Amino acid sequence: MINLLQYLQTMFVFTLLCAAFVFGAYWLCQRLRARGHGSKLDALAGWHSRMSYKGALHSLEALRAFHGLPLYGSRQQRAARQTG
């Protein structure tokens, strides 16, 4: 029971810290936009979007390469086992 209470307390603190970070980032973004830095923030958001897209493509390419690895032997060995 004590472990559960410690876990719940830790998760509550973590949730509060995450919420504070999100609200702080939102406040900072609004403050920077009010001071005239909106175009820089938009450029940063566009760069982040492109980098995220490229990162997702690289991850998919890595998964495709991993999928092509002969983990259970070569294709010829698998074909020989299936026909034999």
C-alpha positions as CSV (number, residue, x, y, z in Angstrom):
1,M,0.0,0.0,0.0
2,I,2.9,2.4,0.8
3,N,4.4,1.7,-2.6
4,L,1.2,2.6,-4.4
5,L,0.9,5.8,-2.4
6,Q,4.5,6.8,-3.2
7,Y,3.9,6.0,-6.9
8,L,0.7,8.1,-7.0
9,Q,2.5,11.0,-5.2
10,T,5.4,10.8,-7.6
11,M,3.0,10.8,-10.6
12,F,1.1,13.7,-9.2
13,V,4.2,15.8,-8.8
14,F,5.3,14.8,-12.3
15,T,2.0,15.8,-13.7
16,L,2.1,19.2,-12.0
17,L,5.7,19.8,-13.3
18,C,4.6,18.9,-16.9
19,A,1.6,21.2,-16.7
20,A,3.7,24.0,-15.3
21,F,6.2,23.5,-18.2
22,V,3.4,23.6,-20.8
23,F,1.8,26.7,-19.4
24,G,5.2,28.4,-19.1
25,A,6.1,27.6,-22.7
26,Y,2.7,28.9,-23.8
27,W,3.1,32.1,-21.8
28,L,6.6,32.6,-23.2
29,C,5.4,32.0,-26.8
30,Q,2.6,34.6,-26.3
31,R,5.0,37.1,-24.7
32,L,7.5,36.7,-27.6
33,R,4.7,37.1,-30.2
34,A,3.5,40.3,-28.4
35,R,7.0,41.7,-28.6
36,G,7.1,41.2,-32.4
37,H,9.0,37.9,-32.6
38,G,6.2,36.0,-34.3
39,S,7.9,35.6,-37.7
40,K,11.0,34.0,-35.9
41,L,8.7,31.7,-34.0
42,D,6.9,30.7,-37.2
43,A,10.2,30.0,-38.9
44,L,11.3,27.9,-35.9
45,A,8.1,25.9,-36.1
46,G,8.5,25.3,-39.8
47,W,12.1,24.1,-39.3
48,H,10.9,21.8,-36.5
49,S,8.2,20.4,-38.7
50,R,10.6,19.6,-41.5
51,M,13.1,18.0,-39.1
52,S,10.4,15.9,-37.5
53,Y,9.2,14.7,-40.9
54,K,12.8,13.9,-42.0
55,G,13.4,12.1,-38.7
56,A,10.2,10.0,-39.2
57,L,11.4,9.0,-42.7
58,H,14.8,8.0,-41.4
59,S,13.1,5.9,-38.7
60,L,11.0,4.2,-41.4
61,E,14.0,3.5,-43.5
62,A,15.8,2.0,-40.5
63,L,12.8,-0.3,-39.8
64,R,12.7,-1.4,-43.5
65,A,16.4,-2.2,-43.3
66,F,16.0,-4.1,-40.1
67,H,13.1,-6.0,-41.7
68,G,15.3,-7.1,-44.5
69,L,17.9,-8.6,-42.2
70,P,18.2,-12.4,-42.5
71,L,17.7,-13.1,-38.8
72,Y,16.7,-16.7,-39.5
73,G,19.3,-17.5,-42.2
74,S,19.5,-16.6,-45.8
75,R,16.7,-16.8,-48.3
76,Q,18.2,-19.9,-49.8
77,Q,18.3,-21.6,-46.4
78,R,14.7,-20.8,-45.6
79,A,13.6,-22.0,-49.1
80,A,15.5,-25.3,-48.5
81,R,13.9,-25.8,-45.2
82,Q,10.4,-25.1,-46.5
83,T,10.8,-27.5,-49.5
84,G,12.8,-30.1,-47.6
